[in-house]
Each structure stands twice: as structure tokens, then as C-alpha cells.
Amino acid sequence: MSSQRKFQVTSGGEERVGRVVDVLGPAFEFDPIFRFELQNFSLAEQKRILPNLFHSFFFASAINDGMLLEADNFGSCAILMPPGKTNDNFWTVLRAGLIPRLFTIGPAACKRIVLDYPGANKAAMAKALTPAEQKAHWYVFIMATAVDRRREGLASTLLVYMKDKARSDGRPLWIEATTVVSRDLYAKHGFEVVTEVNLGKGQVGPDGLVKKDGEGVTVWPMVWRPEY
């Protein structure tokens, strides 16, 4: 295997988005957060729903200048939002077609996706970032490596690139880890855990599956700041 990593940045294109969805769908099939958010659906239904959600999420990011990043022929992919840009404002959600799509999954799942998770993340940002940083920081909206391409260093390639982008203008880089594996990977790259966020306590277990009196799932908001 070649040690040289190819890297490409693009802002969109349906074909490229489709390839990213092909990577992220299987990668997030067992992710605790998505299982928590879609807990009222069977696992087979969740697998069907995720690609449609990803398409809307990516369109919402693209119309707000989000950068679609991929390493080594889509071995690992990410969406990076530049400072001052967000993909969760009302007009973006409307243009991206997220409202009708979210309605199809019901009010409970919609609330978990639109309110619960983003609300917890913004609360963590309010504690860790200055007011100016909250308005303008780099944000890794989503990131994953193809199931059959893990442990090749591809995610690290993306993280190094994104840290360089943040270093170029001296702003922090924000990311959320939804598994212990991703948390530890980000920590190796200098990201610091801001807090632990618990979601779905009493509803789901740590794996995101429905569980009476469950412990809930854990998210680790993390931040990296450039050093000079």
C-alpha cells in the first residue's frame, strides 16, 4: 500500500455527494447517536432513512459554503463548515428540503435531530468558546471512513488538512465524537474534550438501542486551537 495519500476538496456535485453517502451510510449504520435519533424505527428502516438524511444535510452544507472533503478516492470523507457559516438556520433547512423529510420520520425523531442534539452541542460551545469564537469557528459537521478502509490513516489525513485550515486564520476547530474510538483519534490530533453530553437517558442504552431505564448515549464535544 502506498504511503502517499491523495487529497481532494470539492464544494458539491451530485455524483460526489452520492459517493460520500455510499461511505457514510455503512459507516454510521451502528452509530449510537443516529440510533438514538431514529429509535422509533427498526434497524432496517434506519438503514433506509440515513442516506436520505445525509443527502439533505449535504445540500444544506453546500448552500452555506460547506466543503466536501475526501481522502484517497473517498476512503474517508468529511464536511467542513467555514467560520461564520451554519447549516441549521431556518432558511437553509427550508431550501434543503429538510422540513418535509423530517416530517416523514415523525415529530419525536425530528425533535431529536433538530433540537436535542444541536441544542446540547450549542450549550457545550457556549461554555468552551468565547462569544466571538461561537460566531466564527471551523466546524467539522460530519466525518467518517469507509468500513473497509479503516486503519489506513485516511481520517488522520483529513484531520491534518482541517487543522491547517483552522491554523491559517487562527480560529478554533470544533468536532463532536460519538464513539470512544473517534474520541481517542481526535485526542491524538490535539483535540480536547469540552464536556460529556448525555442524550436519551431512560430511553436508550449506550449503543443507542431502545432500553428501558437506559443509560443514554454519550457525545464528546471537542475543540482544537492552533498554537503559534
N, C-alpha and C positions, 0 to 999 in steps of 0.2 A: 504494500500500500504506500502510495506516495505521501511524503510528509508535507508537501506543498498544498495549501488549501486555496481553492478558488473562491472568490467572493464577489457577489453582485448585489447592487442596490437598484430597486425599481419602485416607482410610485403606483403601479397598478397594472391593469391589463387582465381581462377576464381569464385568459389562459393561465397566466401566472397565479392568479388568485385560486384557480381550480387546483393547481398543483400544490399550493400551500394547504388548502383544505384537505387534500389527499394525505398530507403529512400529519396535520393537526388532529383530524378525526380519530385515527387509531391511537395517536399519542395521548389524547385526553379521554379516551374511552373509559379508563378506570380512574380518572382524576377525581379526588374526593369532593372538590368544590362543585364541579359540574353535576356530579351525582346528587349532591345536596340540593342544588338549584332545581334539578329536574326529578326530584324524589318521587313525585306523584306519577311518574311514568315507569313502565317496565324498562329493563336494561336494553331490550331490543328496540323499544321506542326511543330511548335516549340516543342510541347509536344512529337512528334515522334523523333525529332532530338536530343533533350537533352540527353537521355540515351546513344546514340551512342557516343556523345562527351565526356560524363563522362567516358565511358569505355576507350577511348583513353587517356584522361587526367590521369586516374589512372595508366594505364600502363606506361605512361611517368614518373609518380612519382615513381612507383615501381622500375624501372630500374635505378633510381638515389637515391635509399635507402630511399624513402619516406615511412613513417609509416602510415598504415591504422589503425585508432583508432576507437573504438566503445564502447559505454556505455550501459549497461543493455540490452543485446541481440539486438544490433543495433537500440536502441531507439534514439541514437544520434551518428553521425559519423563525422570523420574529417580526412584529410590528412595533416600530419605534415612533412615538409621538414627540415632535419637537417642542421646545419651550413655548408656552403660551397657547398651545393647541390642545383641544379636548375633543373626544368623540362621543361625549354623553350629554351634550346640550340638546335642548328640545328640538331645534330646527334640524340638527343633524339626525337625531333619532327619527324625525318625520321623513326627511329626504331619503334616508337609508332603508325605509320600509320596515323599520323595526317594530313600530306600533302594531300593525296588523299581524306581523309574525309572532310577536309576543302574546297577543290576544289569543292566538290559536293554541298556545300552551297553557292558558288559564291564568287567572289572577294571582294564584299562590306562587307559581313559578315565576311569573312576571315580576312580582314584588321582590322575590329573592334575587333576581338578576339585575333589576333596575334600581332597587332601593337598598336592600340589605347589604350586599357585597360592596357596591360603590360607597355606601354611607360609612361602613366600617373603615374602608380604605381612606376616605377623606378625613375621618376623625384621627386616624393614625398620622396622616400628613400634617394635620393641624398641630400635633404635638412635636413632630420631628423637624418640620421645615419652618423657616421664617415666613412672614406674610408675603414677602417678595418672591421667595422660592416656591411658595404654593401656587403663585400665579404663573411662574415661568421656570419649569424644570423639565428635564428629559424624562420620558416615561416609557418603560417597556410594557406595552399594553398586553402582549401575549408572546410566548416563546415556547418552542418545542422542537425536539429532534425526532426524526423518523425512527420508528420502533427498531428497524433492522440496521440503523446507522449509529446507534448509541456507543459511547466509549471510544469514539474516534477523535475527540477533541473539537468537534464541529460547533457545539454550543459555546465552547470557550472562544472560538474564533469570532463568533457573533458578539460575545460579551466584550472582548478586547476592542472590537470596532466601535461598539456603542459607548464604551468608556472614553475612547479617543474623541468621539463626537462631543461628549459632555466636557471633556478636558479642554476642547478647543475654545469654548466660551465660558469656562469656569463655573458651570452650573451643575447641580446635583443630578444624579441618575437614580430614578425610583423604579422598583420592581417588587412584585409580590411572589413569594414562594408558596406553593400549595402542597408540596410534599417535602419530606425530610431530605430526600435526595437533591431536589432543586435548591433547597435552602443551603445545604452544605456546599453545593457547587458555587452558588453566588458568594458564599462566605469566603471561599478560596480566592475569589477575584476581588476581595476587599469590601464587599457589601456588608453592612452592619444591620442586624435585626433591630427594628424600631420597637416593636411590641409583638405580642401574640394575640391574634384575633380569633375568637371562638364563634362559630356560626352553627345554628341548628341544634343547640343543646336541648336535649329532651326529645328530639325528632329523629336524629340520625347518629350512627356510630362514627368513629374516626375515618372510616372508609367512605362515608357519605351515604351508605345504605340505610334505609329506614330501620330504626331500632328504638323500641320503647324505652324512655328514660336514657337515651343515648348520650354519649359524651360530647357529641358535636364534632365538627371538623375544625382544623386549625389552619390559619393563614399567617404567614410571617412577612409583613411589610418590611422592606429593606431599602437602604439608601447607600449610595456610593458618592463620595465627594472627591473631586480632584485635588491633588496635593501639588504644591509648587515649591 
